[in-house]
Amino acid sequence: MKIFYSCLEDYDMAIDDFILEYETFPLIEKDEKHICDYCKESSAYRLRKMEDVADHSDDMV
Ligand SMILES: [Zn+2]
């Protein structure tokens, strides 16, 4: 499962690419510790699939 990183400027492009790849809207989180996938500047956001966030929901049963 790929996580998309993007800076502020490439944010729209990252969302488009994410939707193309996964056919779902990404969960968007702030992340300034990585590198933008598009311009190699510092990232501002990371985009990932919603389901990955709910991975631990079984533990709560
Ligand atoms: Zn960028």
N, CA, C, O and the ligand as a Tripos MOL2 file, in Angstrom:
@<TRIPOS>MOLECULE
protein
  245   243    62     0     0
PROTEIN
NO_CHARGES

@<TRIPOS>ATOM
      1 N           0.8550   -1.2050    0.0000 N.3       1 MET1
      2 CA          0.0000    0.0000    0.0000 C.3       1 MET1
      3 C           0.8770    1.2360    0.0000 C.2       1 MET1
      4 O           1.6700    1.4560    0.9160 O.2       1 MET1
      5 N           0.7260    2.0180   -1.0150 N.am      2 LYS2
      6 CA          1.5540    3.2000   -1.1670 C.3       2 LYS2
      7 C           0.9360    4.3900   -0.4400 C.2       2 LYS2
      8 O          -0.2750    4.6020   -0.4830 O.2       2 LYS2
      9 N           1.7810    5.1490    0.2180 N.am      3 ILE3
     10 CA          1.3520    6.4220    0.7810 C.3       3 ILE3
     11 C           1.8750    7.5190   -0.1310 C.2       3 ILE3
     12 O           3.0440    7.5160   -0.5180 O.2       3 ILE3
     13 N           1.0070    8.4460   -0.4680 N.am      4 PHE4
     14 CA          1.3980    9.5680   -1.3100 C.3       4 PHE4
     15 C           1.8170   10.7290   -0.4130 C.2       4 PHE4
     16 O           1.1260   11.0790    0.5430 O.2       4 PHE4
     17 N           2.9460   11.3060   -0.7410 N.am      5 TYR5
     18 CA          3.3670   12.5200   -0.0410 C.3       5 TYR5
     19 C           3.3200   13.6810   -1.0120 C.2       5 TYR5
     20 O           3.7020   13.5470   -2.1750 O.2       5 TYR5
     21 N           2.8500   14.8210   -0.5330 N.am      6 SER6
     22 CA          2.8430   15.9810   -1.4140 C.3       6 SER6
     23 C           3.0840   17.2680   -0.6340 C.2       6 SER6
     24 O           2.7650   17.3690    0.5510 O.2       6 SER6
     25 N           3.6490   18.2340   -1.3200 N.am      7 CYS7
     26 CA          3.7930   19.5650   -0.7490 C.3       7 CYS7
     27 C           2.4840   20.3230   -0.9750 C.2       7 CYS7
     28 O           1.5380   19.7850   -1.5490 O.2       7 CYS7
     29 N           2.4380   21.5540   -0.5260 N.am      8 LEU8
     30 CA          1.2150   22.3490   -0.6950 C.3       8 LEU8
     31 C           0.8670   22.5480   -2.1610 C.2       8 LEU8
     32 O          -0.3080   22.5220   -2.5290 O.2       8 LEU8
     33 N           1.8750   22.7460   -3.0000 N.am      9 GLU9
     34 CA          1.6180   23.0530   -4.4030 C.3       9 GLU9
     35 C           1.1360   21.8530   -5.2050 C.2       9 GLU9
     36 O           0.3410   22.0010   -6.1330 O.2       9 GLU9
     37 N           1.6070   20.6820   -4.8560 N.am     10 ASP10
     38 CA          1.2720   19.4900   -5.6390 C.3      10 ASP10
     39 C           0.1310   18.6740   -5.0310 C.2      10 ASP10
     40 O          -0.1530   17.5530   -5.4520 O.2      10 ASP10
     41 N          -0.4940   19.2580   -4.0540 N.am     11 TYR11
     42 CA         -1.5700   18.6290   -3.3160 C.3      11 TYR11
     43 C          -2.7190   18.1610   -4.2240 C.2      11 TYR11
     44 O          -3.1840   17.0270   -4.1070 O.2      11 TYR11
     45 N          -3.1660   19.0370   -5.1200 N.am     12 ASP12
     46 CA         -4.2620   18.6730   -6.0240 C.3      12 ASP12
     47 C          -3.8860   17.5100   -6.9300 C.2      12 ASP12
     48 O          -4.6910   16.6160   -7.1910 O.2      12 ASP12
     49 N          -2.6420   17.5400   -7.4050 N.am     13 MET13
     50 CA         -2.1530   16.4760   -8.2890 C.3      13 MET13
     51 C          -2.0820   15.1440   -7.5290 C.2      13 MET13
     52 O          -2.4280   14.0910   -8.0660 O.2      13 MET13
     53 N          -1.6350   15.2080   -6.2980 N.am     14 ALA14
     54 CA         -1.5480   13.9940   -5.4920 C.3      14 ALA14
     55 C          -2.9270   13.3910   -5.2580 C.2      14 ALA14
     56 O          -3.0920   12.1720   -5.3100 O.2      14 ALA14
     57 N          -3.9160   14.2410   -5.0000 N.am     15 ILE15
     58 CA         -5.2820   13.7370   -4.8080 C.3      15 ILE15
     59 C          -5.7910   13.0680   -6.0820 C.2      15 ILE15
     60 O          -6.3700   11.9830   -6.0340 O.2      15 ILE15
     61 N          -5.5680   13.7290   -7.2250 N.am     16 ASP16
     62 CA         -5.9850   13.1410   -8.5080 C.3      16 ASP16
     63 C          -5.3450   11.7800   -8.7320 C.2      16 ASP16
     64 O          -6.0200   10.8250   -9.1150 O.2      16 ASP16
     65 N          -4.0430   11.6960   -8.4930 N.am     17 ASP17
     66 CA         -3.3270   10.4410   -8.7040 C.3      17 ASP17
     67 C          -3.7960    9.3650   -7.7340 C.2      17 ASP17
     68 O          -3.9110    8.1910   -8.0870 O.2      17 ASP17
     69 N          -4.0570    9.7820   -6.5320 N.am     18 PHE18
     70 CA         -4.5410    8.8340   -5.5270 C.3      18 PHE18
     71 C          -5.8820    8.2400   -5.9600 C.2      18 PHE18
     72 O          -6.0790    7.0260   -5.9120 O.2      18 PHE18
     73 N          -6.7830    9.0980   -6.3780 N.am     19 ILE19
     74 CA         -8.1200    8.6430   -6.7810 C.3      19 ILE19
     75 C          -8.0290    7.7370   -8.0080 C.2      19 ILE19
     76 O          -8.7610    6.7520   -8.1110 O.2      19 ILE19
     77 N          -7.1350    8.0680   -8.9340 N.am     20 LEU20
     78 CA         -6.9210    7.2180  -10.1010 C.3      20 LEU20
     79 C          -6.4590    5.8250   -9.6920 C.2      20 LEU20
     80 O          -6.9120    4.8220  -10.2430 O.2      20 LEU20
     81 N          -5.5510    5.7760   -8.7180 N.am     21 GLU21
     82 CA         -4.9640    4.5020   -8.3360 C.3      21 GLU21
     83 C          -5.8960    3.6580   -7.4600 C.2      21 GLU21
     84 O          -6.0050    2.4480   -7.6580 O.2      21 GLU21
     85 N          -6.5510    4.2780   -6.5140 N.am     22 TYR22
     86 CA         -7.3430    3.5220   -5.5310 C.3      22 TYR22
     87 C          -8.8470    3.6670   -5.6980 C.2      22 TYR22
     88 O          -9.6110    2.9690   -5.0310 O.2      22 TYR22
     89 N          -9.2860    4.5640   -6.5800 N.am     23 GLU23
     90 CA        -10.7140    4.7880   -6.8230 C.3      23 GLU23
     91 C         -11.4700    5.1000   -5.5490 C.2      23 GLU23
     92 O         -12.6260    4.7080   -5.3860 O.2      23 GLU23
     93 N         -10.8200    5.7950   -4.6630 N.am     24 THR24
     94 CA        -11.4750    6.2690   -3.4500 C.3      24 THR24
     95 C         -10.7960    7.5480   -2.9990 C.2      24 THR24
     96 O          -9.6530    7.8220   -3.3650 O.2      24 THR24
     97 N         -11.5010    8.3180   -2.2130 N.am     25 PHE25
     98 CA        -10.9310    9.5740   -1.7530 C.3      25 PHE25
     99 C          -9.9440    9.3090   -0.6230 C.2      25 PHE25
    100 O         -10.2250    8.4930    0.2540 O.2      25 PHE25
    101 N          -8.7900    9.9850   -0.6250 N.am     26 PRO26
    102 CA         -7.7830    9.7030    0.4000 C.3      26 PRO26
    103 C          -8.0920   10.3120    1.7600 C.2      26 PRO26
    104 O          -8.7950   11.3180    1.8680 O.2      26 PRO26
    105 N          -7.5610    9.6910    2.7720 N.am     27 LEU27
    106 CA         -7.4630   10.3390    4.0740 C.3      27 LEU27
    107 C          -6.2290   11.2320    4.0200 C.2      27 LEU27
    108 O          -5.1450   10.7710    3.6600 O.2      27 LEU27
    109 N          -6.3810   12.4730    4.3650 N.am     28 ILE28
    110 CA         -5.2750   13.4260    4.2410 C.3      28 ILE28
    111 C          -4.8170   13.8670    5.6310 C.2      28 ILE28
    112 O          -5.6010   14.3630    6.4400 O.2      28 ILE28
    113 N          -3.5550   13.6750    5.8700 N.am     29 GLU29
    114 CA         -2.9760   14.0400    7.1600 C.3      29 GLU29
    115 C          -1.7990   14.9770    6.9410 C.2      29 GLU29
    116 O          -1.1460   14.9470    5.8980 O.2      29 GLU29
    117 N          -1.5440   15.7940    7.9250 N.am     30 LYS30
    118 CA         -0.3890   16.6530    7.8670 C.3      30 LYS30
    119 C           0.8740   15.8220    8.0760 C.2      30 LYS30
    120 O           0.9360   14.9990    8.9890 O.2      30 LYS30
    121 N           1.8760   16.0390    7.2290 N.am     31 ASP31
    122 CA          3.1350   15.3070    7.3610 C.3      31 ASP31
    123 C           4.2520   16.1370    6.7320 C.2      31 ASP31
    124 O           4.3320   16.2660    5.5110 O.2      31 ASP31
    125 N           5.0800   16.6750    7.5500 N.am     32 GLU32
    126 CA          6.1450   17.5460    7.0360 C.3      32 GLU32
    127 C           7.5150   16.8910    7.1570 C.2      32 GLU32
    128 O           8.5430   17.5630    7.0770 O.2      32 GLU32
    129 N           7.5190   15.5850    7.3480 N.am     33 LYS33
    130 CA          8.7810   14.8840    7.5870 C.3      33 LYS33
    131 C           9.2440   14.0760    6.3810 C.2      33 LYS33
    132 O          10.2590   13.3840    6.4480 O.2      33 LYS33
    133 N           8.5090   14.1620    5.2920 N.am     34 HIS34
    134 CA          8.8660   13.3830    4.1080 C.3      34 HIS34
    135 C           9.1260   14.3020    2.9200 C.2      34 HIS34
    136 O           9.2400   15.5200    3.0590 O.2      34 HIS34
    137 N           9.2140   13.6830    1.7610 N.am     35 ILE35
    138 CA          9.5420   14.4070    0.5380 C.3      35 ILE35
    139 C           8.3530   14.3120   -0.4160 C.2      35 ILE35
    140 O           7.7610   13.2470   -0.5890 O.2      35 ILE35
    141 N           8.0230   15.4250   -1.0190 N.am     36 CYS36
    142 CA          6.9560   15.4490   -2.0200 C.3      36 CYS36
    143 C           7.2840   14.4720   -3.1490 C.2      36 CYS36
    144 O           8.4150   14.4300   -3.6340 O.2      36 CYS36
    145 N           6.2780   13.6800   -3.5670 N.am     37 ASP37
    146 CA          6.4830   12.7130   -4.6550 C.3      37 ASP37
    147 C           6.6910   13.4010   -6.0060 C.2      37 ASP37
    148 O           7.1650   12.7730   -6.9530 O.2      37 ASP37
    149 N           6.3480   14.6590   -6.0990 N.am     38 TYR38
    150 CA          6.3280   15.3290   -7.3960 C.3      38 TYR38
    151 C           7.5220   16.2600   -7.6120 C.2      38 TYR38
    152 O           8.1280   16.2530   -8.6840 O.2      38 TYR38
    153 N           7.8600   17.0540   -6.6070 N.am     39 CYS39
    154 CA          8.9060   18.0500   -6.8260 C.3      39 CYS39
    155 C          10.1240   17.8550   -5.9210 C.2      39 CYS39
    156 O          11.1030   18.5930   -6.0260 O.2      39 CYS39
    157 N          10.0610   16.8620   -5.0320 N.am     40 LYS40
    158 CA         11.1910   16.5360   -4.1540 C.3      40 LYS40
    159 C          11.4980   17.6080   -3.0940 C.2      40 LYS40
    160 O          12.5520   17.5940   -2.4570 O.2      40 LYS40
    161 N          10.5610   18.5160   -2.9320 N.am     41 GLU41
    162 CA         10.6480   19.4320   -1.7910 C.3      41 GLU41
    163 C          10.0800   18.7260   -0.5540 C.2      41 GLU41
    164 O           9.6050   17.5940   -0.6410 O.2      41 GLU41
    165 N          10.1320   19.3960    0.5790 N.am     42 SER42
    166 CA          9.5460   18.8130    1.7870 C.3      42 SER42
    167 C           8.0420   18.6450    1.6090 C.2      42 SER42
    168 O           7.3800   19.4840    0.9970 O.2      42 SER42
    169 N           7.5170   17.5630    2.1450 N.am     43 SER43
    170 CA          6.0840   17.3160    2.0440 C.3      43 SER43
    171 C           5.3130   18.2240    2.9990 C.2      43 SER43
    172 O           5.8720   18.7830    3.9420 O.2      43 SER43
    173 N           4.0310   18.3510    2.7300 N.am     44 ALA44
    174 CA          3.1230   19.0460    3.6420 C.3      44 ALA44
    175 C           2.0340   18.1040    4.1250 C.2      44 ALA44
    176 O           1.5240   18.2300    5.2380 O.2      44 ALA44
    177 N           1.6880   17.1450    3.2500 N.am     45 TYR45
    178 CA          0.6120   16.2020    3.5580 C.3      45 TYR45
    179 C           0.9810   14.7990    3.1440 C.2      45 TYR45
    180 O           1.8290   14.5930    2.2750 O.2      45 TYR45
    181 N           0.3370   13.8410    3.7720 N.am     46 ARG46
    182 CA          0.3680   12.4790    3.2470 C.3      46 ARG46
    183 C          -1.0640   12.0300    3.0050 C.2      46 ARG46
    184 O          -1.9860   12.3920    3.7360 O.2      46 ARG46
    185 N          -1.2170   11.2390    1.9670 N.am     47 LEU47
    186 CA         -2.5270   10.7570    1.5560 C.3      47 LEU47
    187 C          -2.4890    9.2400    1.6200 C.2      47 LEU47
    188 O          -1.5860    8.6080    1.0720 O.2      47 LEU47
    189 N          -3.4660    8.6630    2.2880 N.am     48 ARG48
    190 CA         -3.5150    7.2070    2.3330 C.3      48 ARG48
    191 C          -4.9470    6.7190    2.3710 C.2      48 ARG48
    192 O          -5.8860    7.4980    2.5390 O.2      48 ARG48
    193 N          -5.0950    5.4190    2.2110 N.am     49 LYS49
    194 CA         -6.4320    4.8440    2.1360 C.3      49 LYS49
    195 C          -7.0990    4.8510    3.5000 C.2      49 LYS49
    196 O          -6.4630    4.5970    4.5230 O.2      49 LYS49
    197 N          -8.3760    5.1430    3.4970 N.am     50 MET50
    198 CA         -9.1800    5.1990    4.7190 C.3      50 MET50
    199 C          -9.1290    3.8950    5.5090 C.2      50 MET50
    200 O          -9.0080    3.9170    6.7340 O.2      50 MET50
    201 N          -9.2200    2.7640    4.8190 N.am     51 GLU51
    202 CA         -9.3180    1.4660    5.5200 C.3      51 GLU51
    203 C          -8.1120    1.1970    6.4170 C.2      51 GLU51
    204 O          -8.2280    0.5370    7.4490 O.2      51 GLU51
    205 N          -6.9640    1.7100    6.0130 N.am     52 ASP52
    206 CA         -5.7620    1.4620    6.7920 C.3      52 ASP52
    207 C          -5.8520    2.0600    8.2000 C.2      52 ASP52
    208 O          -5.2050    1.5820    9.1320 O.2      52 ASP52
    209 N          -6.6470    3.0880    8.3340 N.am     53 VAL53
    210 CA         -6.8030    3.7420    9.6230 C.3      53 VAL53
    211 C          -7.6210    2.8530   10.5630 C.2      53 VAL53
    212 O          -7.4070    2.8450   11.7750 O.2      53 VAL53
    213 N          -8.5500    2.1150    9.9890 N.am     54 ALA54
    214 CA         -9.4490    1.2860   10.7940 C.3      54 ALA54
    215 C          -8.8700   -0.1100   11.0740 C.2      54 ALA54
    216 O          -9.5630   -0.9840   11.5940 O.2      54 ALA54
    217 N          -7.6200   -0.2990   10.7300 N.am     55 ASP55
    218 CA         -6.9940   -1.6150   10.8880 C.3      55 ASP55
    219 C          -7.1120   -2.1960   12.2900 C.2      55 ASP55
    220 O          -7.2230   -3.4120   12.4510 O.2      55 ASP55
    221 N          -7.0900   -1.3400   13.3010 N.am     56 HIS56
    222 CA         -7.0560   -1.8390   14.6800 C.3      56 HIS56
    223 C          -8.4370   -1.8730   15.3230 C.2      56 HIS56
    224 O          -8.5650   -2.1110   16.5240 O.2      56 HIS56
    225 N          -9.4570   -1.6370   14.5280 N.am     57 SER57
    226 CA        -10.7960   -1.5750   15.1030 C.3      57 SER57
    227 C         -11.2200   -2.9040   15.7160 C.2      57 SER57
    228 O         -12.0310   -2.9270   16.6410 O.2      57 SER57
    229 N         -10.6810   -4.0070   15.2140 N.am     58 ASP58
    230 CA        -11.0160   -5.3320   15.7690 C.3      58 ASP58
    231 C         -10.5890   -5.4660   17.2270 C.2      58 ASP58
    232 O         -11.2060   -6.1950   18.0040 O.2      58 ASP58
    233 N          -9.5420   -4.7640   17.5800 N.am     59 ASP59
    234 CA         -9.0350   -4.8480   18.9520 C.3      59 ASP59
    235 C         -10.0180   -4.3240   19.9810 C.2      59 ASP59
    236 O          -9.9270   -4.6540   21.1630 O.2      59 ASP59
    237 N         -10.9490   -3.5150   19.5330 N.am     60 MET60
    238 CA        -11.8400   -2.8470   20.4750 C.3      60 MET60
    239 C         -13.0910   -3.6500   20.7780 C.2      60 MET60
    240 O         -13.8980   -3.2390   21.6110 O.2      60 MET60
    241 N         -13.2660   -4.7730   20.1260 N.am     61 VAL61
    242 CA        -14.4810   -5.5840   20.3190 C.3      61 VAL61
    243 C         -14.4510   -6.2520   21.6930 C.2      61 VAL61
    244 O         -15.3810   -6.9770   22.0470 O.2      61 VAL61
    245 ZN          5.7290   19.1430   -4.5460 Zn       62 ZN62
@<TRIPOS>BOND
     1     1     2 1
     2     2     3 1
     3     3     4 2
     4     3     5 am
     5     5     6 1
     6     6     7 1
     7     7     8 2
     8     7     9 am
     9     9    10 1
    10    10    11 1
    11    11    12 2
    12    11    13 am
    13    13    14 1
    14    14    15 1
    15    15    16 2
    16    15    17 am
    17    17    18 1
    18    18    19 1
    19    19    20 2
    20    19    21 am
    21    21    22 1
    22    22    23 1
    23    23    24 2
    24    23    25 am
    25    25    26 1
    26    26    27 1
    27    27    28 2
    28    27    29 am
    29    29    30 1
    30    30    31 1
    31    31    32 2
    32    31    33 am
    33    33    34 1
    34    34    35 1
    35    35    36 2
    36    35    37 am
    37    37    38 1
    38    38    39 1
    39    39    40 2
    40    39    41 am
    41    41    42 1
    42    42    43 1
    43    43    44 2
    44    43    45 am
    45    45    46 1
    46    46    47 1
    47    47    48 2
    48    47    49 am
    49    49    50 1
    50    50    51 1
    51    51    52 2
    52    51    53 am
    53    53    54 1
    54    54    55 1
    55    55    56 2
    56    55    57 am
    57    57    58 1
    58    58    59 1
    59    59    60 2
    60    59    61 am
    61    61    62 1
    62    62    63 1
    63    63    64 2
    64    63    65 am
    65    65    66 1
    66    66    67 1
    67    67    68 2
    68    67    69 am
    69    69    70 1
    70    70    71 1
    71    71    72 2
    72    71    73 am
    73    73    74 1
    74    74    75 1
    75    75    76 2
    76    75    77 am
    77    77    78 1
    78    78    79 1
    79    79    80 2
    80    79    81 am
    81    81    82 1
    82    82    83 1
    83    83    84 2
    84    83    85 am
    85    85    86 1
    86    86    87 1
    87    87    88 2
    88    87    89 am
    89    89    90 1
    90    90    91 1
    91    91    92 2
    92    91    93 am
    93    93    94 1
    94    94    95 1
    95    95    96 2
    96    95    97 am
    97    97    98 1
    98    98    99 1
    99    99   100 2
   100    99   101 am
   101   101   102 1
   102   102   103 1
   103   103   104 2
   104   103   105 am
   105   105   106 1
   106   106   107 1
   107   107   108 2
   108   107   109 am
   109   109   110 1
   110   110   111 1
   111   111   112 2
   112   111   113 am
   113   113   114 1
   114   114   115 1
   115   115   116 2
   116   115   117 am
   117   117   118 1
   118   118   119 1
   119   119   120 2
   120   119   121 am
   121   121   122 1
   122   122   123 1
   123   123   124 2
   124   123   125 am
   125   125   126 1
   126   126   127 1
   127   127   128 2
   128   127   129 am
   129   129   130 1
   130   130   131 1
   131   131   132 2
   132   131   133 am
   133   133   134 1
   134   134   135 1
   135   135   136 2
   136   135   137 am
   137   137   138 1
   138   138   139 1
   139   139   140 2
   140   139   141 am
   141   141   142 1
   142   142   143 1
   143   143   144 2
   144   143   145 am
   145   145   146 1
   146   146   147 1
   147   147   148 2
   148   147   149 am
   149   149   150 1
   150   150   151 1
   151   151   152 2
   152   151   153 am
   153   153   154 1
   154   154   155 1
   155   155   156 2
   156   155   157 am
   157   157   158 1
   158   158   159 1
   159   159   160 2
   160   159   161 am
   161   161   162 1
   162   162   163 1
   163   163   164 2
   164   163   165 am
   165   165   166 1
   166   166   167 1
   167   167   168 2
   168   167   169 am
   169   169   170 1
   170   170   171 1
   171   171   172 2
   172   171   173 am
   173   173   174 1
   174   174   175 1
   175   175   176 2
   176   175   177 am
   177   177   178 1
   178   178   179 1
   179   179   180 2
   180   179   181 am
   181   181   182 1
   182   182   183 1
   183   183   184 2
   184   183   185 am
   185   185   186 1
   186   186   187 1
   187   187   188 2
   188   187   189 am
   189   189   190 1
   190   190   191 1
   191   191   192 2
   192   191   193 am
   193   193   194 1
   194   194   195 1
   195   195   196 2
   196   195   197 am
   197   197   198 1
   198   198   199 1
   199   199   200 2
   200   199   201 am
   201   201   202 1
   202   202   203 1
   203   203   204 2
   204   203   205 am
   205   205   206 1
   206   206   207 1
   207   207   208 2
   208   207   209 am
   209   209   210 1
   210   210   211 1
   211   211   212 2
   212   211   213 am
   213   213   214 1
   214   214   215 1
   215   215   216 2
   216   215   217 am
   217   217   218 1
   218   218   219 1
   219   219   220 2
   220   219   221 am
   221   221   222 1
   222   222   223 1
   223   223   224 2
   224   223   225 am
   225   225   226 1
   226   226   227 1
   227   227   228 2
   228   227   229 am
   229   229   230 1
   230   230   231 1
   231   231   232 2
   232   231   233 am
   233   233   234 1
   234   234   235 1
   235   235   236 2
   236   235   237 am
   237   237   238 1
   238   238   239 1
   239   239   240 2
   240   239   241 am
   241   241   242 1
   242   242   243 1
   243   243   244 2
@<TRIPOS>SUBSTRUCTURE
     1 MET1         2 RESIDUE 1 A MET
     2 LYS2         6 RESIDUE 1 A LYS
     3 ILE3        10 RESIDUE 1 A ILE
     4 PHE4        14 RESIDUE 1 A PHE
     5 TYR5        18 RESIDUE 1 A TYR
     6 SER6        22 RESIDUE 1 A SER
     7 CYS7        26 RESIDUE 1 A CYS
     8 LEU8        30 RESIDUE 1 A LEU
     9 GLU9        34 RESIDUE 1 A GLU
    10 ASP10       38 RESIDUE 1 A ASP
    11 TYR11       42 RESIDUE 1 A TYR
    12 ASP12       46 RESIDUE 1 A ASP
    13 MET13       50 RESIDUE 1 A MET
    14 ALA14       54 RESIDUE 1 A ALA
    15 ILE15       58 RESIDUE 1 A ILE
    16 ASP16       62 RESIDUE 1 A ASP
    17 ASP17       66 RESIDUE 1 A ASP
    18 PHE18       70 RESIDUE 1 A PHE
    19 ILE19       74 RESIDUE 1 A ILE
    20 LEU20       78 RESIDUE 1 A LEU
    21 GLU21       82 RESIDUE 1 A GLU
    22 TYR22       86 RESIDUE 1 A TYR
    23 GLU23       90 RESIDUE 1 A GLU
    24 THR24       94 RESIDUE 1 A THR
    25 PHE25       98 RESIDUE 1 A PHE
    26 PRO26      102 RESIDUE 1 A PRO
    27 LEU27      106 RESIDUE 1 A LEU
    28 ILE28      110 RESIDUE 1 A ILE
    29 GLU29      114 RESIDUE 1 A GLU
    30 LYS30      118 RESIDUE 1 A LYS
    31 ASP31      122 RESIDUE 1 A ASP
    32 GLU32      126 RESIDUE 1 A GLU
    33 LYS33      130 RESIDUE 1 A LYS
    34 HIS34      134 RESIDUE 1 A HIS
    35 ILE35      138 RESIDUE 1 A ILE
    36 CYS36      142 RESIDUE 1 A CYS
    37 ASP37      146 RESIDUE 1 A ASP
    38 TYR38      150 RESIDUE 1 A TYR
    39 CYS39      154 RESIDUE 1 A CYS
    40 LYS40      158 RESIDUE 1 A LYS
    41 GLU41      162 RESIDUE 1 A GLU
    42 SER42      166 RESIDUE 1 A SER
    43 SER43      170 RESIDUE 1 A SER
    44 ALA44      174 RESIDUE 1 A ALA
    45 TYR45      178 RESIDUE 1 A TYR
    46 ARG46      182 RESIDUE 1 A ARG
    47 LEU47      186 RESIDUE 1 A LEU
    48 ARG48      190 RESIDUE 1 A ARG
    49 LYS49      194 RESIDUE 1 A LYS
    50 MET50      198 RESIDUE 1 A MET
    51 GLU51      202 RESIDUE 1 A GLU
    52 ASP52      206 RESIDUE 1 A ASP
    53 VAL53      210 RESIDUE 1 A VAL
    54 ALA54      214 RESIDUE 1 A ALA
    55 ASP55      218 RESIDUE 1 A ASP
    56 HIS56      222 RESIDUE 1 A HIS
    57 SER57      226 RESIDUE 1 A SER
    58 ASP58      230 RESIDUE 1 A ASP
    59 ASP59      234 RESIDUE 1 A ASP
    60 MET60      238 RESIDUE 1 A MET
    61 VAL61      242 RESIDUE 1 A VAL
    62 ZN62       245 GROUP 0 **** ****
